[in-house]
Amino acid sequence: MTTRRRVRRVVPALLAALALSLGMAQATGASAHPQAEGKPLPAPRMVHVSKPRVVNPSGHAQPKVRREQGPLPTVSRKKLAALKAAAAKHRAKQRPGQTGGNKAGKLAPPPNQGGFEGLSQPCCVRPPDTTGAVGKTQFVQTVDGAGFGVFRNSDGALLKSVSFASFFRYTAQTIFDPRVVYDKKWNRWVISAAAFPENSTVQRVFWAVSTGSDATGSFYVYTFDPPENSGDLYDFPQLGLDQDAVIVTANIFDSSDHYVRTRAYGMAKADVYNGLGPRFPYFSLGTPGSVAPPVVEDNNASAFLVGAAPADSKLTLFKATGLGRSNATIVQQPNVPVTAYTVPPDARQPGTTDRLDSSDSRFSQNSTQIGNQLLNIHTVNIGGRPTPVWVQINTANSTVPAGQTGRVTESSNSDDFNASVAGSAVGGTSANPIGRMFFTWSSTNVTAGVTHQVRVMSGGRLATDPVNVVGGNNHSQASTFYNPSTDPVERWGDYSAVTVYPSAAGACAAGNRAYVVNERQNSTTAWGSRIGKLGFC
């Protein structure tokens, strides 16, 4: 049993954003002056993880305990409920168009290049919380309950499917919030997940790193018990990469489910890719809300992490240098001013009063970092509708310059949510090194004449396109509403994923094609998932 070191708690500040007006049009920048760069953040202890075991498991063992829980909010449940209620009470309007040089335009999306079915719901587990990553010849998908699947890129054939209980050889508690990334520089797959606590002092966190480029082969499997206060919960871990380290962030809650801090750490690739026991500083980021790590696409020595509170007029930015090393540092940067936002209303469905959970306004997937640009997306309230908004931050001065934020919607009157984005350097310039963007999201519509049930959507834009992505590819559409329980708001995916294909394919150059994965609906009571392809080629 691990002895937990007592860590000073940080009391969350009250969100002044409760007073923000709802449904404001998104624009660039705010008038508030950013704060100065802060001092290095504390890493109260070094964590040492023992050498891993090498596994090549198969099978579908199940845990002894099944639990279902959405991501805990980083404000109080009462405050989040008030924000959600305020978002829902205003009648949905057609989204206002932007003015000036950023007028919305219906784009011809990167063509849909097909797709295939992903993993489906096992008994009693929802939502899927699906992510995925594409490699040179394989696509790896992770799903709550079902574990992970390895698909062949060329035809979507399922090559391997393993439950997490089998993969991590752990059945004491349910494993949740899985993530996967593909390191295209070293041709390795990295999978992470956490288990619910065994008791007040033991909670298991897992990582696995493939020993080669084949995800059907063997993995190094690591585990550790987070050094938190007795009764604390390690929740909503996110996974990223820079050139030297695997980057992890997570939210920490006390025994009363109060948000107390966000953690970040990096594990040296030289250790985890070679089966060595990693040793790393375990940083406290304070209470900025959920913080997304990046996937760094170049050789930048620093990685930038970004957080969005449920409602605010700024983003919180951190600069991490030397992650995975004993002298690693994380320094909070000046706040990034943005137009005031608040949590989205839940998505409506035709034929029922039950809604689909749109989560809060957090960044729920890793960012793309290229040069001094950081790209991510979150869902907010615009015009009484859930609306994904992408932001591209200039990390050199903590701003979102004009023309570097926009919306992603199927139409002006759709409900759009559960979005992810990835960027590519193809077509980029020295001033703007992100030349391509690829998106996925979920969409419903209750407007007479254009009504439809939930869809798996994808789209994209060039750096020179209008900022608002309107339209997109429909990879899957449900034939009925989703109503698996008596809850008035049905749990939907808390995250999805987009990854850029690392290789050339025929006439399609590397960096011009992406794979998306998102939750789909197989029936009124059961979910599935859809993996789609699109590209500028």
N, C-alpha and C positions, 0 to 999 in steps of 0.2 A: 504494500500500500504506500502510495507516495505521500510524503509530508509536504503540505502546502505552505509556502512562505506567505506571510501576511503582506498584503499590498495596500497602500493608502488608497482609499476610494475617492473618486472625484464626483461631486454632486452635479448632476446635469443642470445646466442653466435653463431657465424658462425661455420658451420660444416666443419672441416678440412677433413671430410670423403668424400667430393666431389672429392678429388683427389685420392681416393683409387682405385686401379685397380679392375676390375669386374671379377666375376667368380672364385675367389680364392677357393681352396679346404679348407674345414673346418678342422681345427686341434685344438689341445688343448692349450690354453694359449697364451699369448703374452709377449714380453720381457719388456714392459713398467712397471715401478715400481708403485704400487698402492699408492694413497694418504693416509694420516693418517685419522683415524676416525674423523669426524667433530663434531662441537658443536650441541647441540639440536636445531632443526629447529623451527621457530616461529609459534605460533598459535595465530594470531592477534586478535581473539575474541572467546568467548564462544557462542555457538549457543544453544538456548533453544527451543524445539519443544513442542507445547501444546499436551495435552492428545489426543489420537486418537479416531476415531469413530469405532465401530464394525460393519462390513458389511458381508453379505452373498449374494452377488449380482448374478443375471443372466441377460442374454440378450446381445445385440450387438449394443448398442448405438454407434454412430460415432461422431467424432469431427466436429466442424464447418469448420475447415481449414485443408487441407491435404497438407503436404509438403514432399519432398523426398530429402534427403541429406546424402551423405556418411560421414564417420568420418572426421572431419577437420584435416589436416596434422599439425604436430608439428614443421615443417619447413615451409617456405613460399611456396605458390602454385607454384611459378616460380621455386624454388629450387627443389621441389618434381618432377615437370614436367621434369626438366633437368636430375634428377636421373633416372626417368622412361625411358626417351628417350635414355639415355646412356645404360641402361640395355637392351632395345629392339633392339638397332642397331647392337649388336653383334650376329652373327648367333649362334643358339643353338647348342651345342655339346653334345655328350654323356658324362654324368657326369664322371669326373675322379674318379678312385677308390682310397681309402686310402691305405697307405703303412704301413709297420711295423706291430705292434701287433693289429691294428684295421682294418683289411681287411673286406670288405663288404661280407656278406653272405646272400643268399636268405633263409629266415627263414620260417619254418612252422608256420603260425600265430596262435594265440589262435583261436580255431574253432568258426566259425560263428554259433551262437545259435538262429538264426532267428531274427525277428523284425516285425515292423508294421508301417503303414503310420502315419505320423504326420500331423500337421495342414497345410492347403494349402492357396494359395494367395487369399485374399479378393480383391475387386475392387481397382485397381489403386495403390496399395502399393507394392513397391519392394525396396531393397531385404528383405528377412525374418529376417536376423540378429538373427537366432534362437539359443537359449540355452535351456538346460534342466537339470533336476536332478532326480535321482532315490532314492526312499525311500523304506521302507520295503514291501509295497504292491502297491505303485502308482509311476507313472512317470509324472512329471509336465514339460510341455514345454511352453516356452514363444516365441512369434513371433511378429515382427513389424506388425501393422495393425490388425492382427487377435486376438491379446490378448494372453490369456493362456488357455491351455487345460490340463485336468487331465485324464490320461490313467491308466487302470488296468494293472499291470505288467504281470499277468499270460497269458492274451490273447490279450492285446492291445486295449481292448474296451474303447471308449471315454466316460468317466463318466460325464465330464462337460467341457464346452467351454464358455468363457466370454470375451468380448472385454474389452480393458483397459479403454475405456471411461465409460463403465458400471461399471467395477470393482472399479475404483477410483472416479466414479461419477464426471467426469470432461470432458467437451466437448469444452472448449474455444480454445484449440490448440491440435495439434496432439502429442500423446505420443510416444516416441521413445526409442531405446537402452535398451530394457528390459533385465533383468537378473533374474536368480533364483538359489538358493542353498538350499540344505536340510541339516539341522543340526541333524546328527544321534545321538548325545548325548542327545538332548532334544526333538527329534522327532517333529521338527518344520520346516515349509517351509518359506523362506524369498524371497520376490519378490521386485525388484526395477526397476524404470524407471524414465525418465525425460520427460517434455513437452517442446515444443518450447516456447520462450518467448511470453508473452502476450503484453508486451511493453518494453520500455528501462529499466524499474525498477522492473518488475515482471516476474519471471520464476518459475514454479512449479516443484519440485522434489518429488517423491513418494517412499515410502516403504510400504510393507504389510507383516505382520507376522501372520501365522496361529495360531489360538487359541488352536489347538491340532494337532494330527498326520494326520488328514483327510483333504486333500487339497480341497475337495468339500465342506467343512464346512465354518465356519466364520473366518474372519481375522481382526486383528487390522490394520487400515490404517492410516499412518502418511504422512504429507506433510510439506515442508518448502520452503522458498525462499532463495536461496544461497546469502550470504552477500558479493556480488561482486560489482565492479564499475558499474555505470549506463551504459547500453548497452552491458555488458559482457554476454557471453554465456557459460553455464555449459554443457559440452559435453562428450560423451563416458564414462559414469560412469561404473566402474567395482565393483564387489561384492565378498567379501570373509568372512571368519569366523576365529576367534581363540576361545579359550575356554571361554572367558568372553565377547566378543564383536562381533558385526557385523561390518565388515570393508568395507569402500567405498573409491574409488579413482575417480577422474574426471579431465579432462582437461578444462582450462578456456581460452576463446578467447575474444578479444575486439570487438568493433563494426565493425572493418575492417577485422575481421576474422584472426587477428594476434594472435598467441599463446603467452600467457603472463605468465601462471603458471600452475602447477599441484596441486590439493588439495588432502588431505587425512583426514579421520576422522573415529572414531569408536563409535558405539552406544552400551551402556551396555545392554547385554541380560537381565539382571535383570530388566531393564526398559521396553524395547520394547517387551519382551515376556510376560509381565504382564500388558500391557496396560497403562504404565506410560509415562509421557512426558520426552523423553531423553534430556539430557544436555551434550554437548560434545565440546572439543577443535577442532577448524577448522584450520588444518595445511596447510602451504604453503611449497611445496617441491622444489620450484624453477622451472627450466625449463628443466627437464631431458627427456622430451617426455612422452608418455603414460606409466603409472606405474601400474603394476598388483599386486593386493593384494593376499595373500595366503588363502587357506583353510588349517588350522593347524590341523593335525591329532593326535596330542598328547597333553600333558599338558605343553608344552613350554610356559614360561612366556612372551616370545617375539615373535612377528610376523615380518617376513621379506618381504619387498616389493621390486620389481625389475622392472627396466625400460630399454627399448632398444630404442635408437634414430633411425631415419630412416637409417642412415649409420654411422658406428663408428667402433672402435676396442676395445670397453669396454662396460660393462653393469653397470648401476647405482643401488646400493643396499642401502636400508634403513632398520634400525632396530626400530621397534615400540614396546614400552613397556607400559602396563597399558592402552591400548586403551579403551575408554568408561568411563574412570575415569577423575576427574578434574586434576590429576597430571600426565596425560599421556605424554609421550615423544616420539619423532621420531628423530633419529640421523642418518645422512648419514654415511655409512660405506666406507671403501676403495673401489675404483672402481674395478670391476671384469674384468681382461684382457681376451679378446677372440680374435680369428682370425678376421681380418678386414672383414666387410660385407657391403653390400649395398642393396638397395631396389630390390625386385624381378621384373622381367618383367611380364606383364600380361599373363595369360594362353591362349594358342591357341586352336582353335576348328577346327575339320575337316569340310570342305565344306563351310567355310566362312572366311573372313578376320576379322570379329568381334572377339574380345578377351574378356575373362572374367577377371574382376578386381581382382587382387591378393593383393590389399591393399598395405601398406608399411611394414616395418620390425618390427612393434610393437608386444609386447606380448598382445594378444587380449582376453585372458581368464585367470581366476585365477590360481595361482600356487598351487602345492601340497607341503606342508612343513611337513617333518617328521624328528625329531631330528635336526641335523645341516645341513640337506640337503633340497634344494629348487629346484623343477623341473618345467620347463615350456618349451614352444616351440614357435618359430616364423618362418616366411617364408622369405628367403633371395634369392639372386641370386647366383647360382652355375652353371657355364658352359653355361650361357645364358638361364637358365631355372628356374622358381620359384621352390624353394626347402625348405620344412620344416626342421628345425634343432632344435633338443632338446638339452637343457643344464641342467645339474644338478650341482648347485652351492654349494660349501662347505661354509656355512655362518660363520663358525668359523674363516676362514682366507681369505674370498673373492676371492676364486679361483674356477676354473673348472678343477678338477684333470684329469689326463690321464684316458681315458676310460669312461668319464662321459659327452660326447657329441657325437652326431651322426645325421644322416639324416633319414628321413622317406619318402620313395618314392615307387610308384608302380613298377617302372622299371628304368633302366638307362637312358631312353629317354622319359619318361612321364613328363608332366607338373603337379606339385603337389603344393597345396596351401590350404588356409583356414583350418589350422590344430589346433587341441587341444590335450592335454595330461592330464592324471591323473595317480598318482602313488598309490601303495598299500604297506603296511608294510609286507604283507605275503611273506615269503622267504627272508626278509631282515636280516641284521646282524648289530652288533654294529658299524662296520666300514662303512657299507652302508645300512641304514635302509629302503631304497626303494627297495623292492624285485621284484615288478611287475610294468610294465608300460603298459598303454592302450592308443591308439591313434585313432583319426579320422581325415580325410582330404578329399579334393576333388581332382580329377585326370582327366586329358584328355591326349590324345595321337594322334599326327598327323603323326606318322611314318608309312610309307608304310608297309602293312602286319600286323600291330598290331594297326591300327587306331581304336579309339573309342571316343564317346562323353563323357560328364562329368559323373563321377561315385561318389557315396558315398562310401568311403573306411574306413576300420578299420584294426588295427593290434596291435601287442604288443610285448614285449620282457621281458625276465627274466634278472635279474641283471648280470647273467653270460653269456648272449648271446652276439654275435657281436654287436657293437654299431649301425651299420646301419640296419634299418628295411627296407627290400626290399620285395615287394609283398603285401599280405594282403587280406582281405575279401572285396568282392564287394557286397554291400547291395542294390545298385540301379544303373541302367545305362540308360541314356537318349537315345532316338532313333533318335534325331535330334539336331542340334545346337540350342543355346539359342540366340534369336535376337528380343527382345521385343521393341526395339526403334531404332532410327537412329544414336545412339551413336556408335562410333567405338569400345569403351570399355564398355561392359555391366556390370552393377552393379551386384555383387555376394555377398554372405553372408560375413559380416565383422567379424563374429565369429561363432563358433560352440561349441560343449561341449562334454566332457567325464566325467562320474561320476562312481565311484566304488560302486557296489551293497553291501549294508551294512549287509545283512543277508546270512545265508547258504541256499542253495537250492538243496535238494536231496544230491547227492554226491559232490556237488560243495561247498567248504567251503567259508565262508564270506571272502571277499577281493580278490577272484579269478575270479570274473566276473564283467564286466562293461557294462554300457549302453552308447551308443553314439547317437548324433543327429546332422544332418547336412542338408544343403540345397540340394534338388533334383530338377529335372526339369520335370514338367508334360507335357509341350508342348513347342513349339518355343517361346511362349510369356508368359507363366505362370509358376511360381515356385510352388513346394511343399516341403515337408521335409520327411525324413526317420529316424526312430528310430531303432537302431540295437543293438543286444546283442552279446557278445563274452566272452570267458573265458578260463582259464587254467584248464579245468575240463571236 
